[in-house]
Amino acid sequence: MQNNKGMTRRAFLGLAGSTAVLAGLGLSGCGGSSASSTTSSTTTSSEAKGGGTLTAAVAYETKNYHPSTTSSALALGANWHVVEGLYEFDMHTMETYDALASGDPTKVSDTEYTIAMRSGAKFSDGTDVTADDVVSSFKRSTAEGSLYTSMLAFISDMTAKDSSTVDLQLAYAMDPTLIKKRLCIVKVVPTSATDDALTSKPVGSGPWMYDSIDEKTIVFKPNTNYNGSVSVKDNEMDWSIIKDDTARTTAMNEGTVMVMESVPADVADQIKSAGAEVDEVQGFNLPFLMFNTKKAPFDNYQVRQAFFYAIDMDKLISNAMSGKATAASCFLPETHTNYHKAATVFTYDTAKAKQLIDDAGASGTQVELITTDHTWITALAPQIKNDLEAIGLSVTINSMASSSLYSNYTDVDAPDFDVALAPGDPSVFGDDPDLLMNWWYGDNTWTKKRTQWKDSDKYTELHGYMQKAVESTGTEQQDNWNQCFDLLAEQVPLYPLFHRIVATGYYADKISNFAGIGTTGVDLVGCVSK
């Protein structure tokens, strides 16, 4: 997620006057480069050869690739290459482009739009993509209990007008610029596909198709039925799933992969010495503290605030992140277009934190800090424990896999956990503030189960501002979003510690048109081996 939008390959080729190549390549994500990156990998198509295998080492793992339900960083990134929405994001600029749609939504009224589809689109199994597939995919994405529901709640109904046209009925008049961005969330899959099949190996209409998926490797092959705007010039793409930082670094240093996701800051120089380049992009990606707001003393927002005042964020970022992050002064990072410095900014203030704890009668509270076992998250926990104990709390750390943290501690009936430390990055779905807030503060599992914040007065107040924002534009919209950011910084039911700079390694002599992105995942759409 970038505020500084550099020249993408689309713009570069456009300036060069290459309209034919633009039609074939210009809408792909791999051509992006950013002013906030340490390097620029924009290249012309004449440098690309293809005919080989694109390779990457990715940092996350999952067993759920279902395009309508997954929240996995790995699955979402992999699916960018395989399944399409009506619209897709250039992940370097977060601008939308036509994918299965053949143009912008056509306005019928303030609450009704029609969208025509790309002619001749087929799934990788050879079957036609129809409006019915779009509608059924929307229904899968908004089924009861789906984490996507709150991000798509503005659509009251979606129907097929004919085999290649979709009708949208909106629940309310909405900022038109947000409609296309949200429709990127709905990935279109065959109506006939079972949920089990989509979970293990989805079928899509994108430029690549899944050949095989297991716990260690994802193998992609070109989708020979694809008729969209992205060019595929290679015979195969292989992703090695390597969660361990050291093993992933070894794969990169030995040159067995072209691209490495999530380069730890302390090995960036080592990777460069091996001949690779490292793109660093300020992103939204963050670690958050999440509180059980129904459990004393965490039901007191001032106790929750004390946690943030207690943490020496500059030291945490310097020691655990090698300086590759920016302390949160808002729910959004400072580089975001809609950034607003929150009315409450948590500077390191042990005395203030201790006073808040003492005033609440919470001194001496036994706190279990549960964390995910991501390496960079567990690296944060020891200092956080020490900082919290300095204000009169007694802290134990319990680290575990994400699946265990959520299934065994937070997503149970009457959760009894204290505080969780975990990573998150909904910017893989888009970067508009309403979407980002709805992920963690919407009418969904996060507020119903995890923070248990949904029935609070402040939740209601937040959603009043959010609703006004999506129905307005310009200054009025921003003013309402600012109210949201101020409220979240005051209440902190779940709130970022900092926003990470995302580092991605790659060999510029082995892959063309690649650039790192500011979110989890690697984007090789449109990339070509040399």
C-alpha positions, -999 to 999 in steps of 0.1 A, spaced: 0 0 0 17 31 -12 10 68 -11 38 76 -35 27 62 -68 57 58 -90 58 51 -128 43 16 -135 52 -3 -166 19 7 -179 29 44 -177 64 37 -189 52 19 -221 25 45 -226 51 73 -228 71 52 -251 41 50 -274 40 12 -274 2 8 -275 4 -28 -287 25 -38 -258 4 -17 -235 -26 -38 -244 -8 -70 -236 12 -60 -205 1 -27 -192 -25 -39 -167 -2 -63 -149 10 -57 -113 47 -66 -118 56 -35 -136 51 -12 -107 78 7 -91 77 32 -62 94 63 -52 95 48 -17 114 17 -29 151 15 -26 154 3 -62 134 5 -94 130 -27 -114 109 -12 -143 121 -27 -176 110 -27 -212 95 -58 -227 125 -61 -251 146 -72 -221 123 -101 -213 128 -136 -227 105 -160 -210 102 -196 -218 114 -207 -184 102 -210 -148 95 -181 -124 105 -190 -89 98 -174 -55 103 -182 -18 71 -171 1 69 -166 39 35 -178 49 15 -210 48 -21 -221 46 -45 -249 39 -73 -227 27 -70 -212 -8 -108 -206 -12 -110 -173 -30 -143 -164 -13 -133 -171 23 -95 -171 28 -77 -145 48 -43 -162 44 -14 -140 31 -2 -169 10 -36 -178 -6 -45 -142 -13 -12 -135 -30 -13 -168 -50 -49 -162 -61 -39 -128 -76 -24 -149 -104 -52 -174 -108 -86 -159 -101 -101 -126 -112 -127 -102 -100 -146 -79 -122 -118 -55 -113 -83 -60 -100 -57 -39 -82 -23 -29 -95 -8 -39 -61 20 -13 -66 -3 17 -69 -36 3 -56 -53 16 -87 -80 -6 -102 -81 -20 -137 -107 -39 -157 -103 -77 -153 -135 -96 -160 -154 -63 -165 -151 -47 -198 -154 -11 -184 -166 10 -156 -199 4 -139 -227 21 -157 -249 42 -134 -286 36 -136 -295 55 -104 -277 65 -72 -282 29 -60 -282 9 -91 -253 0 -115 -248 -24 -144 -214 -40 -153 -207 -56 -187 -182 -85 -187 -152 -93 -209 -162 -111 -241 -150 -147 -244 -137 -151 -209 -132 -187 -198 -121 -205 -167 -89 -226 -170 -111 -257 -174 -125 -243 -206 -159 -234 -194 -174 -199 -201 -174 -173 -174 -209 -160 -170 -228 -134 -150 -242 -163 -130 -207 -172 -119 -201 -136 -107 -234 -137 -87 -227 -171 -71 -192 -160 -62 -206 -128 -45 -230 -150 -26 -201 -173 -14 -182 -142 -3 -211 -128 17 -224 -161 32 -232 -160 69 -200 -158 90 -178 -147 61 -150 -122 71 -157 -105 37 -193 -96 45 -187 -63 62 -165 -51 33 -193 -59 8 -223 -48 29 -229 -18 6 -243 -42 -20 -279 -52 -11 -282 -75 -41 -263 -87 -72 -281 -103 -101 -275 -115 -136 -292 -92 -161 -281 -115 -189 -253 -140 -195 -226 -112 -197 -241 -84 -176 -244 -80 -139 -268 -57 -120 -258 -42 -87 -283 -29 -62 -267 -8 -35 -279 -5 1 -273 32 -1 -258 58 -24 -220 53 -21 -189 72 -32 -185 57 -68 -148 55 -65 -151 30 -38 -174 6 -57 -148 -7 -81 -123 -11 -53 -146 -32 -33 -156 -54 -62 -119 -65 -64 -127 -85 -33 -151 -108 -51 -131 -134 -70 -151 -152 -96 -151 -190 -96 -173 -215 -113 -208 -219 -98 -204 -257 -101 -172 -258 -81 -175 -273 -46 -162 -255 -15 -138 -284 -9 -123 -281 -43 -120 -243 -41 -103 -247 -7 -76 -271 -19 -71 -259 -55 -93 -232 -70 -102 -228 -106 -101 -193 -120 -100 -173 -152 -67 -155 -146 -34 -157 -165 -21 -186 -145 -37 -218 -132 -28 -240 -103 -11 -272 -114 -4 -286 -79 -4 -274 -43 11 -291 -13 26 -280 20 60 -271 5 53 -260 -30 28 -243 -53 32 -250 -90 14 -228 -115 10 -233 -153 -2 -208 -179 -39 -207 -183 -42 -214 -221 -79 -203 -220 -70 -168 -207 -80 -139 -230 -73 -109 -208 -48 -82 -209 -19 -98 -189 9 -115 -208 24 -148 -197 57 -157 -214 70 -185 -191 62 -222 -190 58 -225 -152 59 -206 -119 70 -224 -87 66 -210 -52 85 -226 -24 67 -222 9 94 -214 35 81 -199 67 115 -200 84 134 -168 78 168 -185 78 158 -212 53 142 -186 31 173 -165 31 194 -195 23 173 -202 -7 177 -167 -19 214 -165 -13 220 -198 -31 200 -185 -61 175 -213 -61 147 -187 -63 144 -154 -81 122 -136 -55 121 -137 -17 91 -125 3 96 -108 36 133 -101 38 144 -97 75 161 -63 79 192 -80 95 199 -101 64 192 -74 37 229 -66 32 237 -103 31 212 -108 3 225 -78 -16 260 -93 -13 248 -124 -31 238 -102 -61 202 -96 -53 183 -63 -49 159 -54 -20 129 -32 -25 116 -15 7 81 -1 6 63 15 35 31 -5 40 1 -9 62 13 -42 75 13 -41 113 14 -59 147 -16 -51 169 -25 -55 205 -61 -69 208 -79 -68 241 -107 -88 256 -129 -58 262 -154 -77 282 -128 -88 308 -117 -65 337 -95 -45 337 -93 -45 299 -129 -33 297 -115 1 308 -102 19 277 -77 38 299 -61 5 309 -59 -4 273 -42 30 266 -17 23 293 -3 -6 274 5 16 244 20 44 266 41 18 284 59 5 253 91 21 242 82 20 205 114 36 192 135 10 210 111 -18 199 114 -8 162 151 -3 165 159 -36 182 133 -60 168 127 -44 134 162 -30 127 144 4 122 123 -8 93 89 4 106 71 36 116 54 40 150 16 44 146 3 80 150 -30 69 134 -47 38 124 -33 45 89 4 49 81 17 84 74 21 77 37 -16 69 32 -35 94 12 -62 97 39 -38 99 69 -48 121 98 -27 124 129 -49 111 156 -60 132 186 -43 105 208 -8 96 199 10 71 221 45 84 230 66 64 254 55 76 289 60 52 317 47 76 344 15 82 325 10 45 318 15 37 355 -9 64 366 -36 51 343 -31 16 357 -31 28 393 -62 50 387 -80 19 374 -69 -2 404 -52 -25 380 -17 -25 395 -4 -61 399 -28 -75 374 -17 -109 360 -16 -106 322 -12 -135 298 0 -121 265 -8 -146 238 10 -142 205 13 -158 171 45 -177 164 56 -156 135 93 -149 140 90 -111 139 61 -112 163 78 -134 189 108 -110 187 86 -82 199 72 -100 229 101 -99 254 105 -61 254 67 -56 255 66 -79 286 94 -59 303 78 -25 295 45 -36 309 60 -50 340 77 -16 345 42 -1 351 31 -26 377 17 -55 356 28 -92 358 31 -106 323 35 -141 309 40 -148 272 23 -177 254 32 -181 218 15 -204 193 4 -208 157 -22 -184 144 -47 -212 139 -44 -222 176 -46 -186 189 -78 -179 171 -95 -213 173 -86 -221 209 -85 -187 226 -104 -159 208 -131 -176 186 -147 -196 213 -179 -190 233 -172 -165 261 -135 -159 253 -114 -156 285 -81 -144 270 -64 -112 282 -44 -96 254 -32 -108 220 -2 -97 200 -6 -107 163 1 -94 128 -24 -83 102 -27 -66 68 -61 -62 52 -46 -39 26 -43 -71 5 -81 -65 -1 -77 -27 -9 -65 5 7 -96 26 13 -100 35 50 -135 21 53 -124 -13 41 -94 -13 63 -115 -4 94 -143 -28 85 -118 -57 86 -111 -53 123 -140 -31 135 -169 -43 113 -199 -64 121 -179 -96 120 -159 -121 140 -134 -95 151 -159 -75 171 -184 -102 179 -159 -128 192 -124 -115 194 -126 -80 209 -162 -84 219 -166 -47 212 -196 -48 190 -223 -40 215 -204 -10 229 -216 26 225 -183 36 209 -187 8 183 -221 24 173 -205 59 173 -177 47 150 -200 31 125 -220 64 124 -189 82 112 -180 54 88 -214 54 72 -214 92 67 -179 88 51 -188 62 25 -219 82 15 -199 114 10 -168 126 -9 -140 151 -6 -136 171 26 -168 158 42 -156 123 37 -122 129 52 -136 148 82 -157 117 91 -128 94 86 -107 117 109 -134 112 136 -130 75 132 -93 76 136 -96 98 167 -121 74 183 -100 43 176 -69 59 190 -89 67 222 -106 33 226 -79 10 212 -99 -23 214 -74 -34 187 -47 -10 176 -14 -10 157 19 -6 174 36 4 142 34 0 104 61 -21 88 83 -13 58 79 -44 36 112 -57 21 112 -80 -9 144 -95 -25 148 -103 -62 175 -110 -88 171 -83 -114 193 -103 -138 169 -132 -136 134 -116 -137 120 -87 -156 93 -63 -146 94 -71 -109 90 -47 -80 82 -52 -43 49 -42 -29 38 -27 4 17 -56 15 21 -93 22 25 -115 -8 46 -114 -39 32 -101 -72 46 -118 -103 16 -110 -125 32 -99 -158 67 -108 -148 91 -126 -172 122 -147 -167 154 -136 -183 
